[in-house]
Amino acid sequence: MADDPKPLPGVLRWSLGDLTVTVLNDGCFDGSLDLVTGIPREDAGSLQAAGFRAQAPRITINAFLVTGAGRKPLLIDSGYGVLSPVESVGRLQPALAAAGVAPEEIATVLVSHMHPDHIGGLLTDAGTAAFPNAELVLQEDEAAYWLPDAALSRAPDEAKPYFENARKTVAVYGDRVRRISGGEVAPGITAVPLPGHTPGHCGFRIVSGKRSLMMWTDVVHLPAIQFKRPEAGLVYDVDGAQAVATRRRILDEVASERTFIAGSHLEFPALGYVVRDGAGYAFVPELWVAAQ
């Protein structure tokens, strides 16, 4: 049988109490060790090799769908979408279709932060809202960083497209934008501030019955490197020192509490646990069960 050039959608459903959390893979792209900050390049390369990973780190992108009886579908982030720089990302819509959910059914989109790999899927090719009936929920510090005219004016030229894309994306949702500072943002879902990567970067704790899941979004981008060396950052961190402090705090917390976690850039299906491993940590994937 000939190879199909179009990969199958990456979709995995997981039961969480009375809710279903579906991981939607948006694809992946090849980065570079030049993206890594805080540790020597050769150390980053050695960690990639020890993890059976290429020297050019492959960065995975995931979004998350939350559904349940009596509630409308909710999406956490939207992948790269129309802002995709390469064909290997921007695959949220086929994944969503495979999950049996149409764009117009999405009632809420929680935005963890406004980097293009999290908001690009909010737009269509025509520049309209990809989720025409959805409310956009945005952390207020994130909005204050990206959206004002003054923010665009003072941004370096190379960064201006990031600010322009954020402004354009929010604008098409018009009065369907809700700004939050924290707390419960939807039934059973609480925003967890995780500043550093961006000023308003946040994760979401999802609780149903006795089960909970901490979706930490961008705490870890490079699993083979940052679990072992939490001090390793990324050039895209707005405040590198704060991002490292946040990562150390969250890794310590979820390892101590044996928290079930998920991440935007953990390798699909991106669900599991964190354990201490020497001076660093390790990720333990959750066991996949077909019945779920």
C-alpha positions in Angstrom: 0.0 0.0 0.0 1.4 3.4 -1.0 2.2 5.8 1.8 -0.4 8.4 2.4 1.2 11.9 2.5 -1.5 13.2 4.8 -1.0 11.9 8.4 -4.0 10.6 10.3 -5.4 13.1 12.8 -3.9 12.8 16.3 -6.8 12.4 18.7 -7.1 10.7 22.1 -10.0 10.8 24.4 -9.6 10.5 28.2 -12.2 10.1 30.9 -11.9 12.5 33.8 -14.7 11.9 36.2 -17.9 12.9 34.4 -15.9 14.8 31.7 -14.0 13.7 28.6 -10.7 15.4 27.8 -9.6 14.9 24.2 -6.0 15.7 23.3 -5.9 17.2 19.8 -2.5 17.1 18.1 -1.8 20.2 15.9 1.4 18.7 14.5 5.0 19.3 15.2 8.0 21.3 13.8 11.7 21.0 14.0 13.5 23.6 16.0 17.1 24.1 16.9 19.4 24.0 19.9 19.8 27.7 19.3 16.3 28.0 20.9 17.7 26.8 24.3 18.9 29.2 26.9 20.3 28.8 30.4 22.5 25.7 29.8 25.4 25.1 27.4 24.4 24.0 23.9 26.5 20.9 24.3 24.5 19.9 27.4 21.3 20.4 25.5 22.6 18.2 22.7 23.7 15.5 25.1 20.2 15.4 26.7 18.6 15.2 23.3 20.8 12.3 22.4 20.3 10.5 25.7 16.5 10.8 25.1 16.9 9.2 21.6 15.9 12.6 20.1 17.4 14.4 17.1 19.8 17.3 17.7 17.2 19.5 16.1 14.5 19.3 18.8 11.0 18.4 17.4 8.5 20.5 19.2 5.0 19.0 19.5 1.8 21.2 19.7 -1.4 20.0 21.3 -4.8 21.6 22.1 -7.4 20.1 24.4 -11.1 19.7 24.1 -13.3 19.3 27.2 -16.8 17.8 26.8 -19.4 16.4 29.1 -23.1 15.8 29.6 -25.1 19.0 29.8 -22.2 21.3 28.8 -21.1 22.7 25.5 -17.7 21.8 24.1 -14.8 23.9 25.4 -11.4 24.2 23.7 -8.1 25.1 25.4 -5.9 26.8 22.8 -6.1 26.3 19.0 -2.7 25.4 17.6 -0.9 27.3 14.8 -3.8 27.4 12.3 -3.3 30.0 9.6 -0.2 31.3 11.3 1.6 28.0 10.6 5.1 28.5 9.3 5.4 24.9 8.0 2.9 22.3 6.7 3.6 19.9 9.6 1.6 22.1 12.0 -1.9 23.7 11.9 -3.8 20.4 12.0 -6.3 21.2 14.7 -9.4 21.2 12.5 -9.0 17.7 11.1 -8.4 16.5 14.7 -11.5 18.2 15.9 -13.5 16.7 13.1 -12.2 13.3 14.0 -13.4 13.9 17.5 -16.9 14.6 16.1 -17.1 18.3 17.0 -17.8 21.0 14.5 -16.2 24.5 14.9 -19.6 26.1 15.4 -20.3 23.8 18.4 -17.4 25.2 20.4 -18.8 27.5 23.0 -15.7 28.6 24.8 -12.0 28.9 23.9 -9.6 29.3 26.8 -6.4 31.0 25.7 -3.3 30.1 27.7 -1.2 32.9 26.1 -1.0 34.7 22.8 1.9 33.1 21.0 1.0 32.1 17.4 1.1 28.4 18.0 -1.7 28.8 20.5 -3.9 31.4 18.8 -3.4 30.9 15.0 -6.2 28.3 14.9 -8.7 30.9 16.1 -8.7 32.4 12.5 -9.9 31.1 9.2 -7.9 31.6 5.9 -10.3 34.4 5.2 -9.4 36.1 8.5 -12.7 35.5 10.2 -13.4 33.7 13.5 -12.8 29.9 13.1 -15.2 29.3 16.0 -18.0 31.6 15.2 -20.1 31.0 18.3 -17.3 30.8 20.8 -16.5 33.1 23.7 -12.7 33.9 23.9 -11.4 33.8 27.5 -8.1 35.7 27.9 -6.0 36.4 31.0 -5.9 40.2 31.6 -2.1 40.5 32.0 -1.7 38.7 28.7 -4.2 41.2 27.1 -2.3 44.1 28.6 1.0 42.9 27.2 -0.1 42.2 23.6 -3.1 44.3 22.7 -2.6 48.1 23.5 -1.5 50.4 20.7 1.5 51.4 22.9 2.6 47.7 23.1 2.7 47.5 19.4 4.6 50.8 19.1 7.4 49.8 21.5 7.8 46.3 20.2 11.0 45.5 18.3 10.5 45.3 14.6 11.1 41.5 14.6 8.5 41.0 17.2 5.8 43.3 15.7 4.1 40.4 13.8 3.4 38.6 17.1 1.7 41.7 18.4 -0.2 42.3 15.2 -1.4 38.7 15.0 -2.6 38.9 18.6 -4.5 42.1 18.0 -6.1 40.8 14.8 -7.1 37.5 16.4 -8.9 39.1 19.4 -10.5 41.8 17.1 -12.5 39.2 15.1 -14.2 37.9 18.2 -15.5 41.4 18.9 -17.7 41.5 22.0 -17.2 37.7 22.6 -14.0 38.3 24.5 -13.9 37.8 28.3 -10.9 38.9 30.3 -10.1 37.1 33.5 -7.5 37.4 36.3 -7.8 33.8 37.6 -10.2 31.6 39.5 -12.9 29.5 37.9 -13.3 30.3 34.2 -15.8 27.5 33.4 -17.5 24.9 35.5 -14.8 22.7 37.0 -12.0 24.6 35.3 -9.7 27.0 37.1 -7.1 29.3 35.6 -3.6 28.8 37.2 -1.2 31.7 36.7 2.1 30.5 35.3 3.9 33.8 34.4 7.3 34.1 32.8 7.0 32.5 29.3 4.7 35.4 28.8 3.3 37.8 31.4 -0.2 36.3 31.5 0.7 32.7 30.6 -1.6 30.4 32.5 -2.5 26.8 32.8 -5.9 25.2 33.6 -6.8 22.8 36.4 -9.8 20.6 35.3 -11.7 18.9 38.1 -14.5 16.4 37.9 -15.6 14.3 40.9 -12.5 12.9 42.5 -10.4 13.3 39.3 -8.3 16.3 38.3 -5.9 17.2 35.5 -3.4 20.1 35.5 -3.0 21.3 31.9 0.2 23.3 32.3 0.4 24.6 28.7 4.0 25.8 28.1 5.8 25.0 31.3 7.9 22.5 29.3 8.6 22.9 25.6 11.5 20.4 25.2 10.8 17.3 27.3 14.2 15.6 26.8 15.9 18.7 28.1 13.8 20.7 30.6 12.6 17.8 32.8 16.3 16.9 33.5 17.4 20.6 33.6 14.6 22.9 34.6 16.9 25.9 34.4 16.9 25.4 30.6 14.7 28.1 29.0 13.6 29.1 25.6 14.5 32.2 23.6 10.7 32.9 23.3 10.4 33.4 27.1 9.5 37.0 27.8 11.0 36.8 31.3 13.5 34.0 31.3 14.2 34.1 35.0 10.5 34.1 36.0 9.8 31.2 33.5 12.5 29.1 35.2 11.2 29.9 38.6 7.7 28.9 37.5 8.9 25.7 35.9 10.8 24.7 39.1 7.8 25.5 41.3 5.3 23.6 39.2 7.6 20.5 38.7 8.2 20.3 42.4 4.4 20.7 43.1 3.2 18.1 40.6 5.9 15.6 41.6 5.1 16.0 45.3 1.4 15.8 44.8 1.5 13.0 42.1 -0.7 15.3 40.0 -2.0 14.1 36.6 -0.7 16.6 34.1 -0.9 17.5 30.4 1.1 19.9 28.4 0.8 21.8 25.1 4.3 20.7 24.1 4.6 17.3 25.7 4.9 14.6 23.1 1.4 13.3 22.0 -0.7 12.2 23.8 0.8 14.4 26.4 -0.8 12.9 29.5 1.1 11.6 32.5 3.0 12.3 35.7 6.2 13.9 36.9 8.7 12.1 39.3 11.9 13.3 40.8 15.0 11.9 39.1 18.3 12.8 40.7 18.7 16.6 40.6 16.0 16.9 38.0 12.7 15.2 37.0 11.3 12.7 34.6 8.0 12.4 32.8 6.0 9.1 33.2 3.4 8.8 30.5 -0.1 7.6 31.6 -1.0 4.1 30.5 -3.4 4.3 27.5 -6.5 2.2 27.9 -8.6 1.5 24.8 -11.9 1.5 26.8 -11.5 5.1 27.6 
